[in-house]
């Protein structure tokens, strides 16, 4: 990088840490303050923190667009809008009214202590910042030349350090700045691409045919798996935390609907940039599509601003998911296992969780160096166990604690077993994706429990 570009990146790191520490006055001795910023999150803050948190795997988006074209929007865009809108209409206001702090709180109240701990363990992996630490590590290695492992460590420290004191309030403040930088960076890139390469319409004419196909050359089954994985929106701890922190149920509902609009705009920017990269760059770039395109098109200072936008996009997800993982580990798992009566005064456990989960995330990112693969494995295995029991909890059905535990555990075990067999045995079950048997098991068990309850109810009325 040019010295001017590097200076901009360094200035960004300093500013974002300073903003994170600024006015970190919320008491860490109270979970409502430390984890939810006093439940006073305004609509602008809600939108900024939700929009930015959603895009940490920006290099994976660039890689997928470079390799498969507009398929990216059909697996990482459209299904998430659909389920986010459903979440906003039917779930978000109810979360705010319940006044729980986290999804494990929700499961604990509905299905008992064991279910709360089990759901916390699942969410610990589902909310892991590992894919995003991997992204920023790759970006720092590519642009600045830091060795990969050190890049992972530096990225983690700068993304999480201000959470130690400021909690969720610090995350919201930094997300507002990062919201501006992520949109501004890609707008700059497209302006220069349009000037130097031509309009997006001219670029489309130069693309391979499969890049204009919704499947991108993959099977329909593969596309549908991603569509169903998008249902993890319903059990996304980031969504839950922000809805619980909102000033009112209406703020939570409006915030998600407005966020969908911004997601569409940002997806349009990244998709267009990825297609420009496919036309201009050679086949070897893939994962580095966005930074390589910026390097090819942008002069000094502008390139630095664009790389800063990429860093902001990723860091805004690392701090949010790192914090969620920390309080899930410290408060919702360790705190409950210890029968901690002061579970809402668990700042020390959360800080311990921050250290432990940062180390685990760095190890995962180093061992599994593929962003999309990490998303796929976590979603395919864990979503089938969490989704149905979470949605059932909002209905009038009253499952017993042991039934809730079975609904959590068995589908996940089936998905893990299927994943292992798919990997070990050639043509096992026609290569059905692990998500499907896990979700089928969850739905089948749910109907079985509901049918049993109805039969008991009818028998009781007859007697």
Buried (B, 14 or more C-beta within 10 A) or exposed (E): BEEEBBBBBEEBBEEBBEBBBBEBEBEBEBBBBBBBBBBBBBBEBBBBBBBBBBBBBBBBBBBBBBBBBBBBBBBBBBBBBBBBBBBBEEBBBBBBEBEBBBBBBBBBEBBBBBBBBBBBBBBBBBBBBBBBBBBBBBBBBBBBEBEBEEBBBBBBEBBBBBBBBBBBBBBBBBBBBBBBBBBBBBEBBBEBBBEEBBEBEEBBEEBEEBBEBBBBBBEEEBBBBBBBBBBBBBBBBBBBBBBBBBBBBEBBBBBBBBBBEBBBEBBBBBBBBBBBBBBBBEEEBBBBBBBBBBBBBBEBEBBBBBBBBBBBBBBBBBBBBBBBBBBBBBBBBBBBEEEBEEBBBBBEBBBBBBBBBBEBBBEBBBEBBBBBEBBBBBBBBBBBBBBBBBBBBBEEEEBEEEBBBBBBBBBBEBBBEBBEEBEEEEEEEEEBBBBBBBBBBBBEBBEEBBEEBEEEEEEEEEE
